[in-house]
Amino acid sequence: SRGEAALAEAAYRRALELDPAHADALNNLAWLLLEQGDRLAESEELARRAVAAGTPDPHLALDTLGRVLRARGNCREAVEVFTQALATAPAAAAGRDGLMREKDLAQRDCGDAP
């Protein structure tokens, strides 16, 4: 719901006040703004910061960044980011199929058949 999203956003922003490089808070806030769809520029900035912050599971932040780039119409960079995400995701990662699907969609956005 909108109320829950607002509470989550406030919590992530508070976490970032305490630690501006908190990768999970950066990634989760980027994802929340992506889902809302009206603050994609801020979502991209947060996702880039999450990737730069480094995490034990970089494919998660890269997935968010790729989806934001695709939503913003930047298909070429999205394909590159999904390729990087697949390279860093463990073979048994639960989200691996989703990464491959998103990469295929970004390639189609660019007019390149996967």
Chimera marker file (.cmm) of the C-alpha trace (Angstrom):
<marker_set name="trace">
<marker id="1" x="0.000" y="0.000" z="0.000" r="1" g="1" b="0" radius="0.5"/>
<marker id="2" x="0.979" y="3.651" z="-0.341" r="1" g="1" b="0" radius="0.5"/>
<marker id="3" x="1.224" y="3.995" z="3.437" r="1" g="1" b="0" radius="0.5"/>
<marker id="4" x="3.583" y="1.040" z="3.752" r="1" g="1" b="0" radius="0.5"/>
<marker id="5" x="5.696" y="2.347" z="0.875" r="1" g="1" b="0" radius="0.5"/>
<marker id="6" x="5.957" y="5.748" z="2.560" r="1" g="1" b="0" radius="0.5"/>
<marker id="7" x="7.016" y="4.131" z="5.840" r="1" g="1" b="0" radius="0.5"/>
<marker id="8" x="9.594" y="1.972" z="4.052" r="1" g="1" b="0" radius="0.5"/>
<marker id="9" x="10.938" y="4.994" z="2.172" r="1" g="1" b="0" radius="0.5"/>
<marker id="10" x="11.297" y="6.952" z="5.416" r="1" g="1" b="0" radius="0.5"/>
<marker id="11" x="13.111" y="4.026" z="7.068" r="1" g="1" b="0" radius="0.5"/>
<marker id="12" x="15.551" y="3.625" z="4.160" r="1" g="1" b="0" radius="0.5"/>
<marker id="13" x="16.231" y="7.373" z="4.090" r="1" g="1" b="0" radius="0.5"/>
<marker id="14" x="16.882" y="7.338" z="7.847" r="1" g="1" b="0" radius="0.5"/>
<marker id="15" x="19.312" y="4.432" z="7.434" r="1" g="1" b="0" radius="0.5"/>
<marker id="16" x="21.116" y="6.413" z="4.727" r="1" g="1" b="0" radius="0.5"/>
<marker id="17" x="21.374" y="9.451" z="6.993" r="1" g="1" b="0" radius="0.5"/>
<marker id="18" x="23.225" y="7.221" z="9.461" r="1" g="1" b="0" radius="0.5"/>
<marker id="19" x="25.305" y="5.466" z="6.782" r="1" g="1" b="0" radius="0.5"/>
<marker id="20" x="25.205" y="7.025" z="3.284" r="1" g="1" b="0" radius="0.5"/>
<marker id="21" x="26.988" y="3.988" z="1.801" r="1" g="1" b="0" radius="0.5"/>
<marker id="22" x="24.611" y="1.368" z="3.269" r="1" g="1" b="0" radius="0.5"/>
<marker id="23" x="24.305" y="-0.866" z="0.186" r="1" g="1" b="0" radius="0.5"/>
<marker id="24" x="21.091" y="-2.626" z="1.230" r="1" g="1" b="0" radius="0.5"/>
<marker id="25" x="19.296" y="0.629" z="2.070" r="1" g="1" b="0" radius="0.5"/>
<marker id="26" x="20.488" y="2.181" z="-1.206" r="1" g="1" b="0" radius="0.5"/>
<marker id="27" x="19.359" y="-0.834" z="-3.220" r="1" g="1" b="0" radius="0.5"/>
<marker id="28" x="16.024" y="-1.216" z="-1.438" r="1" g="1" b="0" radius="0.5"/>
<marker id="29" x="15.174" y="2.471" z="-1.791" r="1" g="1" b="0" radius="0.5"/>
<marker id="30" x="16.165" y="2.372" z="-5.471" r="1" g="1" b="0" radius="0.5"/>
<marker id="31" x="13.844" y="-0.625" z="-5.965" r="1" g="1" b="0" radius="0.5"/>
<marker id="32" x="10.995" y="1.084" z="-4.102" r="1" g="1" b="0" radius="0.5"/>
<marker id="33" x="11.306" y="4.208" z="-6.283" r="1" g="1" b="0" radius="0.5"/>
<marker id="34" x="11.507" y="2.021" z="-9.408" r="1" g="1" b="0" radius="0.5"/>
<marker id="35" x="8.252" y="0.323" z="-8.439" r="1" g="1" b="0" radius="0.5"/>
<marker id="36" x="6.583" y="3.710" z="-7.919" r="1" g="1" b="0" radius="0.5"/>
<marker id="37" x="7.789" y="4.695" z="-11.381" r="1" g="1" b="0" radius="0.5"/>
<marker id="38" x="7.813" y="8.477" z="-11.005" r="1" g="1" b="0" radius="0.5"/>
<marker id="39" x="11.303" y="9.059" z="-9.552" r="1" g="1" b="0" radius="0.5"/>
<marker id="40" x="13.472" y="7.034" z="-11.886" r="1" g="1" b="0" radius="0.5"/>
<marker id="41" x="16.367" y="9.518" z="-11.968" r="1" g="1" b="0" radius="0.5"/>
<marker id="42" x="16.730" y="9.311" z="-8.184" r="1" g="1" b="0" radius="0.5"/>
<marker id="43" x="16.264" y="5.547" z="-8.356" r="1" g="1" b="0" radius="0.5"/>
<marker id="44" x="19.132" y="5.301" z="-10.862" r="1" g="1" b="0" radius="0.5"/>
<marker id="45" x="21.434" y="7.430" z="-8.693" r="1" g="1" b="0" radius="0.5"/>
<marker id="46" x="20.682" y="5.263" z="-5.640" r="1" g="1" b="0" radius="0.5"/>
<marker id="47" x="21.167" y="2.029" z="-7.603" r="1" g="1" b="0" radius="0.5"/>
<marker id="48" x="24.524" y="3.254" z="-8.912" r="1" g="1" b="0" radius="0.5"/>
<marker id="49" x="25.573" y="4.101" z="-5.368" r="1" g="1" b="0" radius="0.5"/>
<marker id="50" x="24.475" y="0.630" z="-4.201" r="1" g="1" b="0" radius="0.5"/>
<marker id="51" x="26.616" y="-1.013" z="-6.892" r="1" g="1" b="0" radius="0.5"/>
<marker id="52" x="29.575" y="1.217" z="-6.001" r="1" g="1" b="0" radius="0.5"/>
<marker id="53" x="29.182" y="0.469" z="-2.270" r="1" g="1" b="0" radius="0.5"/>
<marker id="54" x="29.866" y="-3.191" z="-2.937" r="1" g="1" b="0" radius="0.5"/>
<marker id="55" x="28.029" y="-6.108" z="-1.368" r="1" g="1" b="0" radius="0.5"/>
<marker id="56" x="28.643" y="-9.832" z="-0.938" r="1" g="1" b="0" radius="0.5"/>
<marker id="57" x="25.898" y="-10.316" z="-3.580" r="1" g="1" b="0" radius="0.5"/>
<marker id="58" x="26.645" y="-7.692" z="-6.255" r="1" g="1" b="0" radius="0.5"/>
<marker id="59" x="24.174" y="-9.245" z="-8.696" r="1" g="1" b="0" radius="0.5"/>
<marker id="60" x="21.279" y="-7.980" z="-6.550" r="1" g="1" b="0" radius="0.5"/>
<marker id="61" x="22.278" y="-4.310" z="-6.846" r="1" g="1" b="0" radius="0.5"/>
<marker id="62" x="23.169" y="-4.811" z="-10.517" r="1" g="1" b="0" radius="0.5"/>
<marker id="63" x="19.700" y="-6.305" z="-11.119" r="1" g="1" b="0" radius="0.5"/>
<marker id="64" x="18.094" y="-3.189" z="-9.651" r="1" g="1" b="0" radius="0.5"/>
<marker id="65" x="20.317" y="-0.891" z="-11.695" r="1" g="1" b="0" radius="0.5"/>
<marker id="66" x="19.615" y="-2.829" z="-14.888" r="1" g="1" b="0" radius="0.5"/>
<marker id="67" x="15.866" y="-2.630" z="-14.353" r="1" g="1" b="0" radius="0.5"/>
<marker id="68" x="16.057" y="1.114" z="-13.665" r="1" g="1" b="0" radius="0.5"/>
<marker id="69" x="18.136" y="1.688" z="-16.796" r="1" g="1" b="0" radius="0.5"/>
<marker id="70" x="15.659" y="-0.314" z="-18.843" r="1" g="1" b="0" radius="0.5"/>
<marker id="71" x="12.740" y="1.663" z="-17.388" r="1" g="1" b="0" radius="0.5"/>
<marker id="72" x="14.560" y="4.863" z="-18.373" r="1" g="1" b="0" radius="0.5"/>
<marker id="73" x="15.045" y="3.639" z="-21.949" r="1" g="1" b="0" radius="0.5"/>
<marker id="74" x="18.798" y="3.032" z="-21.661" r="1" g="1" b="0" radius="0.5"/>
<marker id="75" x="18.720" y="-0.454" z="-23.159" r="1" g="1" b="0" radius="0.5"/>
<marker id="76" x="22.396" y="-0.734" z="-24.138" r="1" g="1" b="0" radius="0.5"/>
<marker id="77" x="23.725" y="-0.021" z="-20.653" r="1" g="1" b="0" radius="0.5"/>
<marker id="78" x="20.976" y="-2.230" z="-19.181" r="1" g="1" b="0" radius="0.5"/>
<marker id="79" x="22.224" y="-5.164" z="-21.286" r="1" g="1" b="0" radius="0.5"/>
<marker id="80" x="25.790" y="-4.515" z="-20.059" r="1" g="1" b="0" radius="0.5"/>
<marker id="81" x="24.637" y="-4.340" z="-16.437" r="1" g="1" b="0" radius="0.5"/>
<marker id="82" x="22.574" y="-7.551" z="-16.693" r="1" g="1" b="0" radius="0.5"/>
<marker id="83" x="25.586" y="-9.273" z="-18.309" r="1" g="1" b="0" radius="0.5"/>
<marker id="84" x="27.714" y="-8.154" z="-15.356" r="1" g="1" b="0" radius="0.5"/>
<marker id="85" x="25.004" y="-9.313" z="-12.923" r="1" g="1" b="0" radius="0.5"/>
<marker id="86" x="24.923" y="-12.765" z="-14.516" r="1" g="1" b="0" radius="0.5"/>
<marker id="87" x="28.714" y="-12.963" z="-14.318" r="1" g="1" b="0" radius="0.5"/>
<marker id="88" x="28.640" y="-12.266" z="-10.566" r="1" g="1" b="0" radius="0.5"/>
<marker id="89" x="25.541" y="-14.317" z="-9.659" r="1" g="1" b="0" radius="0.5"/>
<marker id="90" x="26.179" y="-17.773" z="-8.218" r="1" g="1" b="0" radius="0.5"/>
<marker id="91" x="25.143" y="-20.576" z="-10.583" r="1" g="1" b="0" radius="0.5"/>
<marker id="92" x="22.373" y="-21.600" z="-8.185" r="1" g="1" b="0" radius="0.5"/>
<marker id="93" x="21.156" y="-18.056" z="-7.422" r="1" g="1" b="0" radius="0.5"/>
<marker id="94" x="17.376" y="-17.915" z="-7.185" r="1" g="1" b="0" radius="0.5"/>
<marker id="95" x="17.178" y="-14.781" z="-9.323" r="1" g="1" b="0" radius="0.5"/>
<marker id="96" x="19.372" y="-16.047" z="-12.169" r="1" g="1" b="0" radius="0.5"/>
<marker id="97" x="16.422" y="-16.835" z="-14.490" r="1" g="1" b="0" radius="0.5"/>
<marker id="98" x="15.024" y="-13.365" z="-13.853" r="1" g="1" b="0" radius="0.5"/>
<marker id="99" x="18.371" y="-11.792" z="-14.754" r="1" g="1" b="0" radius="0.5"/>
<marker id="100" x="18.466" y="-13.710" z="-18.043" r="1" g="1" b="0" radius="0.5"/>
<marker id="101" x="14.870" y="-12.716" z="-18.806" r="1" g="1" b="0" radius="0.5"/>
<marker id="102" x="15.563" y="-9.039" z="-18.046" r="1" g="1" b="0" radius="0.5"/>
<marker id="103" x="18.696" y="-9.106" z="-20.230" r="1" g="1" b="0" radius="0.5"/>
<marker id="104" x="16.642" y="-10.584" z="-23.092" r="1" g="1" b="0" radius="0.5"/>
<marker id="105" x="13.987" y="-7.878" z="-22.651" r="1" g="1" b="0" radius="0.5"/>
<marker id="106" x="16.635" y="-5.144" z="-22.679" r="1" g="1" b="0" radius="0.5"/>
<marker id="107" x="18.123" y="-6.623" z="-25.871" r="1" g="1" b="0" radius="0.5"/>
<marker id="108" x="14.658" y="-6.575" z="-27.453" r="1" g="1" b="0" radius="0.5"/>
<marker id="109" x="14.244" y="-2.947" z="-26.359" r="1" g="1" b="0" radius="0.5"/>
<marker id="110" x="17.431" y="-2.208" z="-28.320" r="1" g="1" b="0" radius="0.5"/>
<marker id="111" x="16.106" y="-4.064" z="-31.340" r="1" g="1" b="0" radius="0.5"/>
<marker id="112" x="18.561" y="-6.932" z="-30.878" r="1" g="1" b="0" radius="0.5"/>
<marker id="113" x="17.000" y="-10.382" z="-30.914" r="1" g="1" b="0" radius="0.5"/>
<marker id="114" x="18.423" y="-12.408" z="-28.014" r="1" g="1" b="0" radius="0.5"/>
<link id1="1" id2="2" r="1" g="1" b="0" radius="0.2"/>
<link id1="2" id2="3" r="1" g="1" b="0" radius="0.2"/>
<link id1="3" id2="4" r="1" g="1" b="0" radius="0.2"/>
<link id1="4" id2="5" r="1" g="1" b="0" radius="0.2"/>
<link id1="5" id2="6" r="1" g="1" b="0" radius="0.2"/>
<link id1="6" id2="7" r="1" g="1" b="0" radius="0.2"/>
<link id1="7" id2="8" r="1" g="1" b="0" radius="0.2"/>
<link id1="8" id2="9" r="1" g="1" b="0" radius="0.2"/>
<link id1="9" id2="10" r="1" g="1" b="0" radius="0.2"/>
<link id1="10" id2="11" r="1" g="1" b="0" radius="0.2"/>
<link id1="11" id2="12" r="1" g="1" b="0" radius="0.2"/>
<link id1="12" id2="13" r="1" g="1" b="0" radius="0.2"/>
<link id1="13" id2="14" r="1" g="1" b="0" radius="0.2"/>
<link id1="14" id2="15" r="1" g="1" b="0" radius="0.2"/>
<link id1="15" id2="16" r="1" g="1" b="0" radius="0.2"/>
<link id1="16" id2="17" r="1" g="1" b="0" radius="0.2"/>
<link id1="17" id2="18" r="1" g="1" b="0" radius="0.2"/>
<link id1="18" id2="19" r="1" g="1" b="0" radius="0.2"/>
<link id1="19" id2="20" r="1" g="1" b="0" radius="0.2"/>
<link id1="20" id2="21" r="1" g="1" b="0" radius="0.2"/>
<link id1="21" id2="22" r="1" g="1" b="0" radius="0.2"/>
<link id1="22" id2="23" r="1" g="1" b="0" radius="0.2"/>
<link id1="23" id2="24" r="1" g="1" b="0" radius="0.2"/>
<link id1="24" id2="25" r="1" g="1" b="0" radius="0.2"/>
<link id1="25" id2="26" r="1" g="1" b="0" radius="0.2"/>
<link id1="26" id2="27" r="1" g="1" b="0" radius="0.2"/>
<link id1="27" id2="28" r="1" g="1" b="0" radius="0.2"/>
<link id1="28" id2="29" r="1" g="1" b="0" radius="0.2"/>
<link id1="29" id2="30" r="1" g="1" b="0" radius="0.2"/>
<link id1="30" id2="31" r="1" g="1" b="0" radius="0.2"/>
<link id1="31" id2="32" r="1" g="1" b="0" radius="0.2"/>
<link id1="32" id2="33" r="1" g="1" b="0" radius="0.2"/>
<link id1="33" id2="34" r="1" g="1" b="0" radius="0.2"/>
<link id1="34" id2="35" r="1" g="1" b="0" radius="0.2"/>
<link id1="35" id2="36" r="1" g="1" b="0" radius="0.2"/>
<link id1="36" id2="37" r="1" g="1" b="0" radius="0.2"/>
<link id1="37" id2="38" r="1" g="1" b="0" radius="0.2"/>
<link id1="38" id2="39" r="1" g="1" b="0" radius="0.2"/>
<link id1="39" id2="40" r="1" g="1" b="0" radius="0.2"/>
<link id1="40" id2="41" r="1" g="1" b="0" radius="0.2"/>
<link id1="41" id2="42" r="1" g="1" b="0" radius="0.2"/>
<link id1="42" id2="43" r="1" g="1" b="0" radius="0.2"/>
<link id1="43" id2="44" r="1" g="1" b="0" radius="0.2"/>
<link id1="44" id2="45" r="1" g="1" b="0" radius="0.2"/>
<link id1="45" id2="46" r="1" g="1" b="0" radius="0.2"/>
<link id1="46" id2="47" r="1" g="1" b="0" radius="0.2"/>
<link id1="47" id2="48" r="1" g="1" b="0" radius="0.2"/>
<link id1="48" id2="49" r="1" g="1" b="0" radius="0.2"/>
<link id1="49" id2="50" r="1" g="1" b="0" radius="0.2"/>
<link id1="50" id2="51" r="1" g="1" b="0" radius="0.2"/>
<link id1="51" id2="52" r="1" g="1" b="0" radius="0.2"/>
<link id1="52" id2="53" r="1" g="1" b="0" radius="0.2"/>
<link id1="53" id2="54" r="1" g="1" b="0" radius="0.2"/>
<link id1="54" id2="55" r="1" g="1" b="0" radius="0.2"/>
<link id1="55" id2="56" r="1" g="1" b="0" radius="0.2"/>
<link id1="56" id2="57" r="1" g="1" b="0" radius="0.2"/>
<link id1="57" id2="58" r="1" g="1" b="0" radius="0.2"/>
<link id1="58" id2="59" r="1" g="1" b="0" radius="0.2"/>
<link id1="59" id2="60" r="1" g="1" b="0" radius="0.2"/>
<link id1="60" id2="61" r="1" g="1" b="0" radius="0.2"/>
<link id1="61" id2="62" r="1" g="1" b="0" radius="0.2"/>
<link id1="62" id2="63" r="1" g="1" b="0" radius="0.2"/>
<link id1="63" id2="64" r="1" g="1" b="0" radius="0.2"/>
<link id1="64" id2="65" r="1" g="1" b="0" radius="0.2"/>
<link id1="65" id2="66" r="1" g="1" b="0" radius="0.2"/>
<link id1="66" id2="67" r="1" g="1" b="0" radius="0.2"/>
<link id1="67" id2="68" r="1" g="1" b="0" radius="0.2"/>
<link id1="68" id2="69" r="1" g="1" b="0" radius="0.2"/>
<link id1="69" id2="70" r="1" g="1" b="0" radius="0.2"/>
<link id1="70" id2="71" r="1" g="1" b="0" radius="0.2"/>
<link id1="71" id2="72" r="1" g="1" b="0" radius="0.2"/>
<link id1="72" id2="73" r="1" g="1" b="0" radius="0.2"/>
<link id1="73" id2="74" r="1" g="1" b="0" radius="0.2"/>
<link id1="74" id2="75" r="1" g="1" b="0" radius="0.2"/>
<link id1="75" id2="76" r="1" g="1" b="0" radius="0.2"/>
<link id1="76" id2="77" r="1" g="1" b="0" radius="0.2"/>
<link id1="77" id2="78" r="1" g="1" b="0" radius="0.2"/>
<link id1="78" id2="79" r="1" g="1" b="0" radius="0.2"/>
<link id1="79" id2="80" r="1" g="1" b="0" radius="0.2"/>
<link id1="80" id2="81" r="1" g="1" b="0" radius="0.2"/>
<link id1="81" id2="82" r="1" g="1" b="0" radius="0.2"/>
<link id1="82" id2="83" r="1" g="1" b="0" radius="0.2"/>
<link id1="83" id2="84" r="1" g="1" b="0" radius="0.2"/>
<link id1="84" id2="85" r="1" g="1" b="0" radius="0.2"/>
<link id1="85" id2="86" r="1" g="1" b="0" radius="0.2"/>
<link id1="86" id2="87" r="1" g="1" b="0" radius="0.2"/>
<link id1="87" id2="88" r="1" g="1" b="0" radius="0.2"/>
<link id1="88" id2="89" r="1" g="1" b="0" radius="0.2"/>
<link id1="89" id2="90" r="1" g="1" b="0" radius="0.2"/>
<link id1="90" id2="91" r="1" g="1" b="0" radius="0.2"/>
<link id1="91" id2="92" r="1" g="1" b="0" radius="0.2"/>
<link id1="92" id2="93" r="1" g="1" b="0" radius="0.2"/>
<link id1="93" id2="94" r="1" g="1" b="0" radius="0.2"/>
<link id1="94" id2="95" r="1" g="1" b="0" radius="0.2"/>
<link id1="95" id2="96" r="1" g="1" b="0" radius="0.2"/>
<link id1="96" id2="97" r="1" g="1" b="0" radius="0.2"/>
<link id1="97" id2="98" r="1" g="1" b="0" radius="0.2"/>
<link id1="98" id2="99" r="1" g="1" b="0" radius="0.2"/>
<link id1="99" id2="100" r="1" g="1" b="0" radius="0.2"/>
<link id1="100" id2="101" r="1" g="1" b="0" radius="0.2"/>
<link id1="101" id2="102" r="1" g="1" b="0" radius="0.2"/>
<link id1="102" id2="103" r="1" g="1" b="0" radius="0.2"/>
<link id1="103" id2="104" r="1" g="1" b="0" radius="0.2"/>
<link id1="104" id2="105" r="1" g="1" b="0" radius="0.2"/>
<link id1="105" id2="106" r="1" g="1" b="0" radius="0.2"/>
<link id1="106" id2="107" r="1" g="1" b="0" radius="0.2"/>
<link id1="107" id2="108" r="1" g="1" b="0" radius="0.2"/>
<link id1="108" id2="109" r="1" g="1" b="0" radius="0.2"/>
<link id1="109" id2="110" r="1" g="1" b="0" radius="0.2"/>
<link id1="110" id2="111" r="1" g="1" b="0" radius="0.2"/>
<link id1="111" id2="112" r="1" g="1" b="0" radius="0.2"/>
<link id1="112" id2="113" r="1" g="1" b="0" radius="0.2"/>
<link id1="113" id2="114" r="1" g="1" b="0" radius="0.2"/>
</marker_set>
